[in-house]
Amino acid sequence: MNIQTNIIGSKLALSFAQTSQREKIQKWMLRGAKISEKHVQIFGKALLENHIQPPVPHDIAISDLTTPVFSDRLAMFQMSFLSAAGTGNYATAAAASQRSDLVINYERLSLEIDQYAKDGADIMIHHKWLEQPPGTQDKEQLTKKKE
């Protein structure tokens, strides 16, 4: 299932990159497509090494359209949501797996997705499409203010 969702994610990221007018978002989307393609290769290799045929992707074609159909804001939200869902899928797969080699792959790849999602959130915060999440205050700094 993770192979199939990564194939869909890769195609969505490519199509969003193709129609975005912002270079930073294009680069982030292309990075997401490359991450998804890499994950498909890793999962596919694990299946093939065990003589299991990986799922064959449906014929998903991307048009040559470059005119934005969706706003960058919506595209970023969609890809951020898919990244979060992917991390959840990997955690569930790791918890259900009895093979330590696969668990290591899921955890390693989850870290990559987490960093990608964080970079996407930073882009959305920069464009004011997402609020900065609340953080904690530096307690030592607060102490020094009183002095």
N, CA, C and O atoms as a GROMACS GRO file, in nm:
protein
  588
    1MET      N    1   0.082  -0.119   0.000
    1MET     CA    2   0.000   0.000   0.000
    1MET      C    3   0.087   0.126   0.000
    1MET      O    4   0.052   0.226  -0.063
    2ASN      N    5   0.200   0.121   0.071
    2ASN     CA    6   0.289   0.238   0.074
    2ASN      C    7   0.350   0.265  -0.063
    2ASN      O    8   0.381   0.379  -0.096
    3ILE      N    9   0.368   0.161  -0.143
    3ILE     CA   10   0.417   0.183  -0.280
    3ILE      C   11   0.313   0.261  -0.359
    3ILE      O   12   0.346   0.358  -0.426
    4GLN      N   13   0.189   0.218  -0.350
    4GLN     CA   14   0.083   0.284  -0.426
    4GLN      C   15   0.063   0.429  -0.383
    4GLN      O   16   0.048   0.518  -0.467
    5THR      N   17   0.064   0.454  -0.252
    5THR     CA   18   0.043   0.592  -0.208
    5THR      C   19   0.160   0.681  -0.245
    5THR      O   20   0.142   0.800  -0.272
    6ASN      N   21   0.281   0.625  -0.247
    6ASN     CA   22   0.396   0.705  -0.288
    6ASN      C   23   0.394   0.734  -0.438
    6ASN      O   24   0.438   0.841  -0.481
    7ILE      N   25   0.343   0.642  -0.517
    7ILE     CA   26   0.331   0.668  -0.661
    7ILE      C   27   0.232   0.783  -0.684
    7ILE      O   28   0.259   0.873  -0.763
    8ILE      N   29   0.120   0.780  -0.615
    8ILE     CA   30   0.022   0.888  -0.628
    8ILE      C   31   0.081   1.019  -0.578
    8ILE      O   32   0.064   1.123  -0.642
    9GLY      N   33   0.151   1.015  -0.465
    9GLY     CA   34   0.214   1.136  -0.411
    9GLY      C   35   0.316   1.195  -0.506
    9GLY      O   36   0.325   1.316  -0.521
   10SER      N   37   0.393   1.108  -0.570
   10SER     CA   38   0.494   1.154  -0.666
   10SER      C   39   0.430   1.226  -0.783
   10SER      O   40   0.476   1.332  -0.825
   11LYS      N   41   0.323   1.168  -0.836
   11LYS     CA   42   0.255   1.231  -0.950
   11LYS      C   43   0.189   1.363  -0.912
   11LYS      O   44   0.192   1.459  -0.988
   12LEU      N   45   0.129   1.366  -0.792
   12LEU     CA   46   0.068   1.492  -0.746
   12LEU      C   47   0.174   1.600  -0.729
   12LEU      O   48   0.155   1.714  -0.772
   13ALA      N   49   0.286   1.564  -0.667
   13ALA     CA   50   0.392   1.662  -0.645
   13ALA      C   51   0.445   1.715  -0.778
   13ALA      O   52   0.469   1.835  -0.793
   14LEU      N   53   0.464   1.626  -0.875
   14LEU     CA   54   0.511   1.670  -1.007
   14LEU      C   55   0.411   1.764  -1.073
   14LEU      O   56   0.450   1.866  -1.131
   15SER      N   57   0.283   1.730  -1.065
   15SER     CA   58   0.183   1.815  -1.130
   15SER      C   59   0.170   1.950  -1.059
   15SER      O   60   0.151   2.052  -1.124
   16PHE      N   61   0.180   1.950  -0.925
   16PHE     CA   62   0.176   2.078  -0.854
   16PHE      C   63   0.300   2.163  -0.885
   16PHE      O   64   0.289   2.285  -0.898
   17ALA      N   65   0.415   2.100  -0.897
   17ALA     CA   66   0.537   2.173  -0.931
   17ALA      C   67   0.525   2.235  -1.070
   17ALA      O   68   0.569   2.347  -1.094
   18GLN      N   69   0.465   2.161  -1.160
   18GLN     CA   70   0.451   2.204  -1.299
   18GLN      C   71   0.362   2.328  -1.311
   18GLN      O   72   0.381   2.409  -1.401
   19THR      N   73   0.265   2.342  -1.220
   19THR     CA   74   0.171   2.454  -1.233
   19THR      C   75   0.198   2.568  -1.134
   19THR      O   76   0.134   2.672  -1.143
   20SER      N   77   0.291   2.549  -1.042
   20SER     CA   78   0.320   2.656  -0.945
   20SER      C   79   0.399   2.768  -1.012
   20SER      O   80   0.480   2.744  -1.103
   21GLN      N   81   0.374   2.888  -0.967
   21GLN     CA   82   0.445   3.005  -1.019
   21GLN      C   83   0.562   3.045  -0.929
   21GLN      O   84   0.641   3.132  -0.964
   22ARG      N   85   0.574   2.980  -0.813
   22ARG     CA   86   0.678   3.014  -0.716
   22ARG      C   87   0.790   2.911  -0.720
   22ARG      O   88   0.766   2.791  -0.705
   23GLU      N   89   0.912   2.960  -0.740
   23GLU     CA   90   1.027   2.870  -0.755
   23GLU      C   91   1.051   2.786  -0.629
   23GLU      O   92   1.083   2.668  -0.640
   24LYS      N   93   1.037   2.846  -0.513
   24LYS     CA   94   1.062   2.773  -0.388
   24LYS      C   95   0.963   2.657  -0.372
   24LYS      O   96   1.000   2.549  -0.327
   25ILE      N   97   0.839   2.681  -0.409
   25ILE     CA   98   0.737   2.576  -0.401
   25ILE      C   99   0.763   2.470  -0.507
   25ILE      O  100   0.746   2.351  -0.480
   26GLN      N  101   0.804   2.510  -0.626
   26GLN     CA  102   0.838   2.413  -0.730
   26GLN      C  103   0.949   2.320  -0.683
   26GLN      O  104   0.940   2.198  -0.700
   27LYS      N  105   1.052   2.377  -0.623
   27LYS     CA  106   1.165   2.296  -0.574
   27LYS      C  107   1.120   2.201  -0.463
   27LYS      O  108   1.161   2.085  -0.461
   28TRP      N  109   1.036   2.249  -0.373
   28TRP     CA  110   0.986   2.165  -0.264
   28TRP      C  111   0.902   2.050  -0.319
   28TRP      O  112   0.914   1.936  -0.273
   29MET      N  113   0.818   2.080  -0.416
   29MET     CA  114   0.734   1.975  -0.477
   29MET      C  115   0.821   1.872  -0.550
   29MET      O  116   0.798   1.752  -0.538
   30LEU      N  117   0.920   1.919  -0.626
   30LEU     CA  118   1.008   1.826  -0.697
   30LEU      C  119   1.087   1.739  -0.600
   30LEU      O  120   1.110   1.621  -0.625
   31ARG      N  121   1.127   1.798  -0.489
   31ARG     CA  122   1.195   1.721  -0.384
   31ARG      C  123   1.102   1.612  -0.330
   31ARG      O  124   1.146   1.499  -0.308
   32GLY      N  125   0.975   1.646  -0.310
   32GLY     CA  126   0.877   1.547  -0.263
   32GLY      C  127   0.858   1.434  -0.363
   32GLY      O  128   0.846   1.318  -0.324
   33ALA      N  129   0.856   1.468  -0.491
   33ALA     CA  130   0.842   1.364  -0.594
   33ALA      C  131   0.962   1.270  -0.591
   33ALA      O  132   0.945   1.148  -0.603
   34LYS      N  133   1.081   1.324  -0.576
   34LYS     CA  134   1.202   1.241  -0.570
   34LYS      C  135   1.202   1.151  -0.445
   34LYS      O  136   1.241   1.035  -0.452
   35ILE      N  137   1.158   1.206  -0.332
   35ILE     CA  138   1.149   1.126  -0.210
   35ILE      C  139   1.051   1.011  -0.230
   35ILE      O  140   1.082   0.897  -0.195
   36SER      N  141   0.935   1.040  -0.287
   36SER     CA  142   0.835   0.935  -0.311
   36SER      C  143   0.889   0.828  -0.405
   36SER      O  144   0.870   0.708  -0.381
   37GLU      N  145   0.956   0.870  -0.511
   37GLU     CA  146   1.011   0.774  -0.607
   37GLU      C  147   1.117   0.685  -0.540
   37GLU      O  148   1.124   0.565  -0.566
   38LYS      N  149   1.199   0.746  -0.454
   38LYS     CA  150   1.300   0.669  -0.381
   38LYS      C  151   1.235   0.567  -0.290
   38LYS      O  152   1.280   0.452  -0.282
   39HIS      N  153   1.129   0.606  -0.221
   39HIS     CA  154   1.060   0.515  -0.130
   39HIS      C  155   0.996   0.399  -0.207
   39HIS      O  156   0.997   0.286  -0.160
   40VAL      N  157   0.941   0.428  -0.324
   40VAL     CA  158   0.885   0.322  -0.408
   40VAL      C  159   0.993   0.221  -0.443
   40VAL      O  160   0.970   0.100  -0.438
   41GLN      N  161   1.111   0.270  -0.479
   41GLN     CA  162   1.222   0.180  -0.514
   41GLN      C  163   1.263   0.093  -0.395
   41GLN      O  164   1.287  -0.026  -0.411
   42ILE      N  165   1.271   0.152  -0.277
   42ILE     CA  166   1.313   0.078  -0.157
   42ILE      C  167   1.211  -0.029  -0.123
   42ILE      O  168   1.248  -0.144  -0.096
   43PHE      N  169   1.082   0.006  -0.122
   43PHE     CA  170   0.979  -0.092  -0.090
   43PHE      C  171   0.969  -0.200  -0.198
   43PHE      O  172   0.952  -0.318  -0.167
   44GLY      N  173   0.981  -0.158  -0.324
   44GLY     CA  174   0.976  -0.254  -0.434
   44GLY      C  175   1.091  -0.353  -0.428
   44GLY      O  176   1.073  -0.472  -0.454
   45LYS      N  177   1.210  -0.304  -0.394
   45LYS     CA  178   1.327  -0.391  -0.383
   45LYS      C  179   1.307  -0.495  -0.273
   45LYS      O  180   1.341  -0.611  -0.289
   46ALA      N  181   1.251  -0.451  -0.160
   46ALA     CA  182   1.226  -0.544  -0.049
   46ALA      C  183   1.129  -0.654  -0.091
   46ALA      O  184   1.147  -0.770  -0.054
   47LEU      N  185   1.029  -0.619  -0.168
   47LEU     CA  186   0.934  -0.720  -0.216
   47LEU      C  187   1.000  -0.815  -0.316
   47LEU      O  188   0.986  -0.937  -0.306
   48LEU      N  189   1.073  -0.759  -0.411
   48LEU     CA  190   1.136  -0.842  -0.513
   48LEU      C  191   1.239  -0.937  -0.454
   48LEU      O  192   1.253  -1.050  -0.501
   49GLU      N  193   1.312  -0.893  -0.351
   49GLU     CA  194   1.410  -0.980  -0.286
   49GLU      C  195   1.344  -1.101  -0.221
   49GLU      O  196   1.408  -1.204  -0.198
   50ASN      N  197   1.215  -1.088  -0.192
   50ASN     CA  198   1.140  -1.198  -0.131
   50ASN      C  199   1.047  -1.265  -0.233
   50ASN      O  200   0.954  -1.336  -0.196
   51HIS      N  201   1.075  -1.242  -0.361
   51HIS     CA  202   1.001  -1.304  -0.471
   51HIS      C  203   0.852  -1.269  -0.468
   51HIS      O  204   0.766  -1.352  -0.497
   52ILE      N  205   0.825  -1.144  -0.433
   52ILE     CA  206   0.689  -1.093  -0.435
   52ILE      C  207   0.684  -0.980  -0.536
   52ILE      O  208   0.766  -0.888  -0.533
   53GLN      N  209   0.588  -0.986  -0.625
   53GLN     CA  210   0.574  -0.884  -0.728
   53GLN      C  211   0.518  -0.756  -0.667
   53GLN      O  212   0.410  -0.758  -0.608
   54PRO      N  213   0.590  -0.644  -0.680
   54PRO     CA  214   0.534  -0.517  -0.630
   54PRO      C  215   0.410  -0.480  -0.709
   54PRO      O  216   0.393  -0.523  -0.824
   55PRO      N  217   0.322  -0.400  -0.650
   55PRO     CA  218   0.203  -0.359  -0.724
   55PRO      C  219   0.240  -0.280  -0.849
   55PRO      O  220   0.332  -0.199  -0.848
   56VAL      N  221   0.168  -0.305  -0.953
   56VAL     CA  222   0.191  -0.234  -1.079
   56VAL      C  223   0.106  -0.107  -1.076
   56VAL      O  224  -0.015  -0.114  -1.057
   57PRO      N  225   0.171   0.008  -1.093
   57PRO     CA  226   0.093   0.133  -1.086
   57PRO      C  227  -0.004   0.144  -1.203
   57PRO      O  228   0.022   0.096  -1.314
   58HIS      N  229  -0.114   0.209  -1.175
   58HIS     CA  230  -0.208   0.239  -1.283
   58HIS      C  231  -0.143   0.340  -1.375
   58HIS      O  232  -0.048   0.409  -1.335
   59ASP      N  233  -0.191   0.350  -1.494
   59ASP     CA  234  -0.135   0.445  -1.588
   59ASP      C  235  -0.177   0.586  -1.547
   59ASP      O  236  -0.284   0.634  -1.584
   60ILE      N  237  -0.092   0.649  -1.471
   60ILE     CA  238  -0.118   0.785  -1.425
   60ILE      C  239  -0.035   0.879  -1.512
   60ILE      O  240   0.088   0.877  -1.506
   61ALA      N  241  -0.102   0.959  -1.590
   61ALA     CA  242  -0.030   1.052  -1.677
   61ALA      C  243  -0.054   1.195  -1.630
   61ALA      O  244  -0.162   1.229  -1.582
   62ILE      N  245   0.048   1.274  -1.644
   62ILE     CA  246   0.038   1.415  -1.609
   62ILE      C  247   0.030   1.493  -1.739
   62ILE      O  248   0.110   1.472  -1.830
   63SER      N  249  -0.067   1.582  -1.746
   63SER     CA  250  -0.081   1.661  -1.869
   63SER      C  251   0.034   1.760  -1.880
   63SER      O  252   0.117   1.772  -1.789
   64ASP      N  253   0.038   1.831  -1.991
   64ASP     CA  254   0.143   1.931  -2.011
   64ASP      C  255   0.096   2.071  -1.970
   64ASP      O  256   0.159   2.171  -2.005
   65LEU      N  257  -0.013   2.078  -1.896
   65LEU     CA  258  -0.069   2.204  -1.849
   65LEU      C  259   0.027   2.274  -1.752
   65LEU      O  260   0.079   2.210  -1.660
   66THR      N  261   0.049   2.402  -1.772
   66THR     CA  262   0.132   2.479  -1.680
   66THR      C  263   0.053   2.593  -1.615
   66THR      O  264   0.105   2.664  -1.529
   67THR      N  265  -0.071   2.611  -1.656
   67THR     CA  266  -0.157   2.711  -1.596
   67THR      C  267  -0.206   2.660  -1.461
   67THR      O  268  -0.255   2.548  -1.453
   68PRO      N  269  -0.192   2.740  -1.356
   68PRO     CA  270  -0.236   2.693  -1.225
   68PRO      C  271  -0.386   2.662  -1.222
   68PRO      O  272  -0.469   2.745  -1.257
   69VAL      N  273  -0.417   2.541  -1.180
   69VAL     CA  274  -0.556   2.499  -1.163
   69VAL      C  275  -0.596   2.521  -1.017
   69VAL      O  276  -0.709   2.560  -0.987
   70PHE      N  277  -0.502   2.496  -0.928
   70PHE     CA  278  -0.521   2.515  -0.785
   70PHE      C  279  -0.421   2.618  -0.736
   70PHE      O  280  -0.314   2.637  -0.795
   71SER      N  281  -0.455   2.684  -0.628
   71SER     CA  282  -0.362   2.780  -0.569
   71SER      C  283  -0.244   2.706  -0.507
   71SER      O  284  -0.256   2.589  -0.469
   72ASP      N  285  -0.131   2.775  -0.496
   72ASP     CA  286  -0.015   2.718  -0.428
   72ASP      C  287  -0.049   2.684  -0.284
   72ASP      O  288   0.000   2.587  -0.228
   73ARG      N  289  -0.133   2.766  -0.225
   73ARG     CA  290  -0.174   2.743  -0.086
   73ARG      C  291  -0.245   2.608  -0.072
   73ARG      O  292  -0.216   2.532   0.019
   74LEU      N  293  -0.338   2.580  -0.161
   74LEU     CA  294  -0.410   2.452  -0.157
   74LEU      C  295  -0.317   2.335  -0.187
   74LEU      O  296  -0.324   2.231  -0.122
   75ALA      N  297  -0.229   2.352  -0.285
   75ALA     CA  298  -0.134   2.246  -0.320
   75ALA      C  299  -0.041   2.216  -0.202
   75ALA      O  300  -0.015   2.099  -0.172
   76MET      N  301   0.008   2.320  -0.136
   76MET     CA  302   0.096   2.300  -0.021
   76MET      C  303   0.021   2.230   0.093
   76MET      O  304   0.076   2.141   0.158
   77PHE      N  305  -0.103   2.271   0.117
   77PHE     CA  306  -0.181   2.207   0.222
   77PHE      C  307  -0.202   2.059   0.189
   77PHE      O  308  -0.188   1.973   0.276
   78GLN      N  309  -0.236   2.031   0.064
   78GLN     CA  310  -0.259   1.892   0.023
   78GLN      C  311  -0.135   1.806   0.041
   78GLN      O  312  -0.143   1.696   0.095
   79MET      N  313  -0.021   1.856  -0.002
   79MET     CA  314   0.103   1.778   0.010
   79MET      C  315   0.146   1.764   0.156
   79MET      O  316   0.202   1.661   0.194
   80SER      N  317   0.120   1.866   0.236
   80SER     CA  318   0.152   1.856   0.379
   80SER      C  319   0.064   1.752   0.446
   80SER      O  320   0.110   1.674   0.530
   81PHE      N  321  -0.063   1.750   0.408
   81PHE     CA  322  -0.155   1.650   0.462
   81PHE      C  323  -0.111   1.510   0.422
   81PHE      O  324  -0.111   1.418   0.504
   82LEU      N  325  -0.074   1.493   0.296
   82LEU     CA  326  -0.029   1.361   0.249
   82LEU      C  327   0.100   1.318   0.318
   82LEU      O  328   0.120   1.200   0.346
   83SER      N  329   0.188   1.413   0.345
   83SER     CA  330   0.312   1.380   0.417
   83SER      C  331   0.282   1.331   0.558
   83SER      O  332   0.340   1.233   0.604
   84ALA      N  333   0.191   1.398   0.625
   84ALA     CA  334   0.152   1.357   0.760
   84ALA      C  335   0.086   1.219   0.757
   84ALA      O  336   0.113   1.135   0.843
   85ALA      N  337   0.001   1.197   0.660
   85ALA     CA  338  -0.065   1.066   0.647
   85ALA      C  339   0.038   0.957   0.617
   85ALA      O  340   0.028   0.846   0.668
   86GLY      N  341   0.137   0.991   0.534
   86GLY     CA  342   0.242   0.894   0.502
   86GLY      C  343   0.323   0.854   0.624
   86GLY      O  344   0.357   0.737   0.641
   87THR      N  345   0.353   0.952   0.708
   87THR     CA  346   0.426   0.923   0.832
   87THR      C  347   0.343   0.829   0.919
   87THR      O  348   0.397   0.736   0.978
   88GLY      N  349   0.213   0.854   0.928
   88GLY     CA  350   0.124   0.766   1.005
   88GLY      C  351   0.118   0.626   0.946
   88GLY      O  352   0.117   0.528   1.020
   89ASN      N  353   0.114   0.617   0.815
   89ASN     CA  354   0.112   0.486   0.748
   89ASN      C  355   0.241   0.408   0.778
   89ASN      O  356   0.237   0.288   0.804
   90TYR      N  357   0.353   0.478   0.774
   90TYR     CA  358   0.481   0.411   0.802
   90TYR      C  359   0.487   0.364   0.947
   90TYR      O  360   0.537   0.254   0.975
   91ALA      N  361   0.437   0.445   1.040
   91ALA     CA  362   0.437   0.406   1.181
   91ALA      C  363   0.350   0.283   1.203
   91ALA      O  364   0.387   0.193   1.277
   92THR      N  365   0.235   0.279   1.139
   92THR     CA  366   0.146   0.164   1.150
   92THR      C  367   0.211   0.040   1.091
   92THR      O  368   0.205  -0.068   1.149
   93ALA      N  369   0.273   0.056   0.975
   93ALA     CA  370   0.341  -0.057   0.910
   93ALA      C  371   0.457  -0.108   0.995
   93ALA      O  372   0.477  -0.229   1.007
   94ALA      N  373   0.532  -0.017   1.054
   94ALA     CA  374   0.645  -0.057   1.139
   94ALA      C  375   0.596  -0.132   1.262
   94ALA      O  376   0.656  -0.232   1.303
   95ALA      N  377   0.487  -0.085   1.322
   95ALA     CA  378   0.433  -0.150   1.441
   95ALA      C  379   0.378  -0.289   1.410
   95ALA      O  380   0.384  -0.379   1.494
   96ALA      N  381   0.325  -0.307   1.289
   96ALA     CA  382   0.266  -0.436   1.252
   96ALA      C  383   0.368  -0.535   1.199
   96ALA      O  384   0.342  -0.655   1.194
   97SER      N  385   0.485  -0.485   1.158
   97SER     CA  386   0.585  -0.571   1.095
   97SER      C  387   0.664  -0.650   1.199
   97SER      O  388   0.696  -0.600   1.307
   98GLN      N  389   0.692  -0.773   1.165
   98GLN     CA  390   0.776  -0.858   1.251
   98GLN      C  391   0.917  -0.870   1.196
   98GLN      O  392   0.998  -0.946   1.248
   99ARG      N  393   0.945  -0.797   1.090
   99ARG     CA  394   1.078  -0.800   1.029
   99ARG      C  395   1.152  -0.672   1.065
   99ARG      O  396   1.111  -0.562   1.028
  100SER      N  397   1.262  -0.688   1.135
  100SER     CA  398   1.338  -0.572   1.182
  100SER      C  399   1.398  -0.492   1.065
  100SER      O  400   1.414  -0.371   1.076
  101ASP      N  401   1.431  -0.559   0.954
  101ASP     CA  402   1.486  -0.485   0.840
  101ASP      C  403   1.384  -0.388   0.782
  101ASP      O  404   1.419  -0.278   0.739
  102LEU      N  405   1.258  -0.428   0.781
  102LEU     CA  406   1.154  -0.339   0.730
  102LEU      C  407   1.124  -0.227   0.829
  102LEU      O  408   1.099  -0.113   0.790
  103VAL      N  409   1.126  -0.259   0.958
  103VAL     CA  410   1.102  -0.158   1.060
  103VAL      C  411   1.208  -0.048   1.051
  103VAL      O  412   1.177   0.070   1.062
  104ILE      N  413   1.332  -0.088   1.031
  104ILE     CA  414   1.441   0.010   1.018
  104ILE      C  415   1.416   0.100   0.897
  104ILE      O  416   1.435   0.221   0.904
  105ASN      N  417   1.375   0.040   0.786
  105ASN     CA  418   1.344   0.121   0.667
  105ASN      C  419   1.230   0.220   0.695
  105ASN      O  420   1.240   0.338   0.661
  106TYR      N  421   1.124   0.172   0.758
  106TYR     CA  422   1.011   0.260   0.787
  106TYR      C  423   1.053   0.376   0.876
  106TYR      O  424   1.013   0.491   0.852
  107GLU      N  425   1.131   0.349   0.977
  107GLU     CA  426   1.171   0.456   1.069
  107GLU      C  427   1.266   0.554   1.001
  107GLU      O  428   1.255   0.675   1.020
  108ARG      N  429   1.360   0.502   0.923
  108ARG     CA  430   1.455   0.588   0.852
  108ARG      C  431   1.383   0.676   0.751
  108ARG      O  432   1.412   0.796   0.739
  109LEU      N  433   1.290   0.618   0.678
  109LEU     CA  434   1.218   0.693   0.576
  109LEU      C  435   1.120   0.792   0.640
  109LEU      O  436   1.092   0.898   0.582
  110SER      N  437   1.067   0.758   0.759
  110SER     CA  438   0.979   0.851   0.830
  110SER      C  439   1.052   0.980   0.866
  110SER      O  440   0.995   1.089   0.858
  111LEU      N  441   1.178   0.967   0.905
  111LEU     CA  442   1.256   1.087   0.938
  111LEU      C  443   1.271   1.178   0.816
  111LEU      O  444   1.265   1.300   0.827
  112GLU      N  445   1.289   1.116   0.700
  112GLU     CA  446   1.302   1.194   0.577
  112GLU      C  447   1.172   1.268   0.546
  112GLU      O  448   1.174   1.385   0.508
  113ILE      N  449   1.059   1.199   0.564
  113ILE     CA  450   0.930   1.263   0.540
  113ILE      C  451   0.905   1.374   0.641
  113ILE      O  452   0.854   1.480   0.606
  114ASP      N  453   0.942   1.349   0.766
  114ASP     CA  454   0.923   1.452   0.870
  114ASP      C  455   0.999   1.580   0.836
  114ASP      O  456   0.945   1.689   0.852
  115GLN      N  457   1.122   1.568   0.790
  115GLN     CA  458   1.201   1.686   0.754
  115GLN      C  459   1.138   1.757   0.634
  115GLN      O  460   1.133   1.880   0.629
  116TYR      N  461   1.092   1.679   0.538
  116TYR     CA  462   1.025   1.736   0.420
  116TYR      C  463   0.899   1.811   0.463
  116TYR      O  464   0.874   1.923   0.417
  117ALA      N  465   0.819   1.752   0.551
  117ALA     CA  466   0.696   1.815   0.599
  117ALA      C  467   0.727   1.944   0.676
  117ALA      O  468   0.656   2.043   0.662
  118LYS      N  469   0.833   1.942   0.756
  118LYS     CA  470   0.871   2.061   0.832
  118LYS      C  471   0.911   2.174   0.737
  118LYS      O  472   0.875   2.290   0.758
  119ASP      N  473   0.987   2.140   0.634
  119ASP     CA  474   1.026   2.241   0.536
  119ASP      C  475   0.903   2.298   0.465
  119ASP      O  476   0.898   2.418   0.436
  120GLY      N  477   0.804   2.214   0.438
  120GLY     CA  478   0.680   2.261   0.377
  120GLY      C  479   0.603   2.353   0.471
  120GLY      O  480   0.548   2.454   0.428
  121ALA      N  481   0.600   2.318   0.599
  121ALA     CA  482   0.533   2.404   0.697
  121ALA      C  483   0.604   2.539   0.705
  121ALA      O  484   0.538   2.643   0.717
  122ASP      N  485   0.736   2.538   0.699
  122ASP     CA  486   0.811   2.664   0.702
  122ASP      C  487   0.775   2.752   0.582
  122ASP      O  488   0.764   2.874   0.595
  123ILE      N  489   0.757   2.691   0.466
  123ILE     CA  490   0.717   2.767   0.346
  123ILE      C  491   0.578   2.827   0.368
  123ILE      O  492   0.555   2.944   0.336
  124MET      N  493   0.487   2.748   0.422
  124MET     CA  494   0.350   2.797   0.445
  124MET      C  495   0.349   2.908   0.550
  124MET      O  496   0.273   3.004   0.537
  125ILE      N  497   0.430   2.896   0.654
  125ILE     CA  498   0.439   3.001   0.756
  125ILE      C  499   0.495   3.129   0.693
  125ILE      O  500   0.447   3.238   0.721
  126HIS      N  501   0.596   3.114   0.608
  126HIS     CA  502   0.655   3.230   0.540
  126HIS      C  503   0.551   3.307   0.458
  126HIS      O  504   0.551   3.430   0.455
  127HIS      N  505   0.462   3.233   0.391
  127HIS     CA  506   0.360   3.297   0.307
  127HIS      C  507   0.233   3.333   0.386
  127HIS      O  508   0.135   3.381   0.330
  128LYS      N  509   0.238   3.309   0.518
  128LYS     CA  510   0.125   3.336   0.607
  128LYS      C  511   0.002   3.251   0.573
  128LYS      O  512  -0.112   3.296   0.590
  129TRP      N  513   0.026   3.129   0.526
  129TRP     CA  514  -0.081   3.034   0.500
  129TRP      C  515  -0.101   2.942   0.620
  129TRP      O  516  -0.197   2.865   0.626
  130LEU      N  517  -0.009   2.950   0.713
  130LEU     CA  518  -0.012   2.867   0.833
  130LEU      C  519   0.048   2.949   0.946
  130LEU      O  520   0.147   3.020   0.926
  131GLU      N  521  -0.011   2.938   1.062
  131GLU     CA  522   0.043   3.011   1.176
  131GLU      C  523   0.161   2.935   1.235
  131GLU      O  524   0.167   2.813   1.229
  132GLN      N  525   0.255   3.011   1.290
  132GLN     CA  526   0.368   2.951   1.361
  132GLN      C  527   0.311   2.875   1.481
  132GLN      O  528   0.239   2.934   1.562
  133PRO      N  529   0.342   2.746   1.494
  133PRO     CA  530   0.291   2.671   1.610
  133PRO      C  531   0.347   2.730   1.739
  133PRO      O  532   0.460   2.778   1.743
  134PRO      N  533   0.267   2.724   1.846
  134PRO     CA  534   0.317   2.777   1.972
  134PRO      C  535   0.437   2.696   2.020
  134PRO      O  536   0.444   2.575   2.001
  135GLY      N  537   0.528   2.764   2.082
  135GLY     CA  538   0.647   2.698   2.136
  135GLY      C  539   0.661   2.731   2.284
  135GLY      O  540   0.572   2.793   2.343
  136THR      N  541   0.768   2.690   2.341
  136THR     CA  542   0.792   2.721   2.481
  136THR      C  543   0.888   2.839   2.490
  136THR      O  544   0.968   2.862   2.399
  137GLN      N  545   0.878   2.910   2.598
  137GLN     CA  546   0.969   3.023   2.618
  137GLN      C  547   1.097   2.974   2.684
  137GLN      O  548   1.097   2.875   2.758
  138ASP      N  549   1.204   3.044   2.655
  138ASP     CA  550   1.332   3.013   2.716
  138ASP      C  551   1.328   3.058   2.861
  138ASP      O  552   1.330   3.178   2.890
  139LYS      N  553   1.324   2.961   2.952
  139LYS     CA  554   1.309   2.992   3.095
  139LYS      C  555   1.430   3.068   3.150
  139LYS      O  556   1.415   3.155   3.236
  140GLU      N  557   1.549   3.038   3.101
  140GLU     CA  558   1.667   3.110   3.147
  140GLU      C  559   1.661   3.256   3.105
  140GLU      O  560   1.702   3.344   3.180
  141GLN      N  561   1.612   3.281   2.985
  141GLN     CA  562   1.599   3.417   2.934
  141GLN      C  563   1.496   3.495   3.018
  141GLN      O  564   1.517   3.613   3.046
  142LEU      N  565   1.386   3.430   3.058
  142LEU     CA  566   1.288   3.494   3.142
  142LEU      C  567   1.347   3.532   3.278
  142LEU      O  568   1.316   3.638   3.333
  143THR      N  569   1.432   3.446   3.331
  143THR     CA  570   1.496   3.473   3.460
  143THR      C  571   1.586   3.595   3.449
  143THR      O  572   1.588   3.679   3.539
  144LYS      N  573   1.658   3.606   3.340
  144LYS     CA  574   1.751   3.718   3.322
  144LYS      C  575   1.678   3.850   3.307
  144LYS      O  576   1.732   3.955   3.343
  145LYS      N  577   1.556   3.848   3.254
  145LYS     CA  578   1.478   3.970   3.237
  145LYS      C  579   1.443   4.033   3.371
  145LYS      O  580   1.431   4.155   3.382
  146LYS      N  581   1.426   3.950   3.473
  146LYS     CA  582   1.388   4.001   3.604
  146LYS      C  583   1.505   4.069   3.674
  146LYS      O  584   1.485   4.155   3.760
  147GLU      N  585   1.626   4.031   3.640
  147GLU     CA  586   1.743   4.085   3.709
  147GLU      C  587   1.773   4.228   3.673
  147GLU      O  588   1.869   4.285   3.724
   0.00000   0.00000   0.00000
